[in-house]
């Protein structure tokens, strides 16, 4: 089995270092960037199995990033992170997997984040059933909100 490729995008370098600490012990390859444009270039050139992105970023926000990223990977799993109240009505997916996970900041329990990531990498089918809140949008996008 090939290792999952994970791309993490966040304008906060401190949070990127936290994600690196989480992912370095997983059976995956990962790339970190503070630049959403660089993330899109990476997706076009290399692709990714999982995209983890902050929502509130300068230049391109997380909603726009995932909209543009769909051109490069229709089976990519998506995790958005935010510390703000967001309008999830902006999420529009043309992807086969119509499901997005949202991790709320601040992160309270790194052990729980690590378990979440393990389940995400393993494609655990029960992951969608154990979130804190699910939102079903009219266009069949399932949004799973986590406070970990």
N, C-alpha and C positions, 0 to 999 in steps of 0.2 A: 504494500500500500504506500502510495506517495504521501509525503508530508503536506499538510495543508499550508497554503500561503496566506498570511494575514497582513493586511495593510492597516496601520493605525495613523489617523490624522487628527491632530489637536494643536491649536496654536499655543498651548501652554506646555513648555518644555518639561516642567516638573511632572505633569501628568503623563507625558510620554515616557519619562524615566520610570514612573510607577507601572505603566503598561509593559515596559521592557522587563522589569523584575517579575511580573506575572508570567509573561510569555517565554522567558528564557528557560524555564523548567518544563515547558510543554513540548510535545513531539510535533513541532511545526517550524516553518521558516517565517520570519517577519521582517517588515520594513516599517520604520517610523518616519514621519515627516510633519513639520509645522506648516507646510505649504500645500494648500489644496490643489494648486496647478501642477505641482510636482507629483501629487498623488494621482491625478488624472493621467499624466504622462506615464507613470509607472503602470497603471492599469492597462493603458493602451499597449505598452511594450511587453509586460510580464503577466498581466492578469492577477487575480487574487481569488481565493475561495471565500475569504471573510474580509469585510471592510468594517472597521471600527472608526467612527468619526464623531468628533464633537459637532454640535449643531451650530453654536454661535462662534463664528470665526470671521475675521476680516476677509475681504475680497470675495470669497465664495463660502456661503454657509453650508452646513451639512445637508440641508434639504436639496439645494442646488447640486451639491457634489454627488449625492446618490442618483439624482435625475440624470446627470451627465455620465455617471459611471455605468449606467445600464447598457450603454453602447458597447462596453468592453467585457461584460460578463453577465449573462442572464441567469445563471444559477448561483450567483454570489450571495452569501448570507450577509445581512446588514445589521450592525449594532450602532445605534446613535447614542451619544452621551450628552447630558445637559444638566445644568444647575438652574435653568430658567423655565418658566412656564412657556410652553410652545403651542403653536397652532398646528396640530398634527394633520389638519385638513390640507396642508401644503404637500403632504407626501403623495406622490403619484408614482406608481410602479408599473413598468411594462415587463416585469420579470416573471419567470415561471414560479418561483417561490414567492408568494405574495405575503410575506411575513417579515416584520421588522421588530427587533428588540431595542428597547430604550432603557439605558442605565441612568438612573438619576444620581446627580452629584449633590452633596459630597458622598464619596464612597465611605461606608461605615465599617465594612468588614472585608478586608482583603482576602481572607480565606474563602468567603462566599463568592467573591469575584472570581477567584481561581477555580472554584467548583463550577461556576457558570461557564467559564471559558473551556474547561475540560469537556463539559457536556456539549457545548457549541462545536468544538473541534470533532468530537465523536459523533456528531449529528444525532444526538439523543432525541428520539421521537417524543419523549415525554416532556421535553424542555418547554414546549408551548403550553403545557397544561399546568405548570407550576409557577407562573409569574404572579406578581402582586396585583396586577390589573390588566385586563385585556380590553382593547377597543377594536370594534369591527367597523371599518369605514364602508360607505356605500359602494366603492369600487373594488371591494373584496380584499382590501389590504388589512391584514391582522397586525395590530400593534400591541406588543407585549411589554408592559412597563415593569421595571424592576427597581426596587429600592434595597440595595445590598450594602 
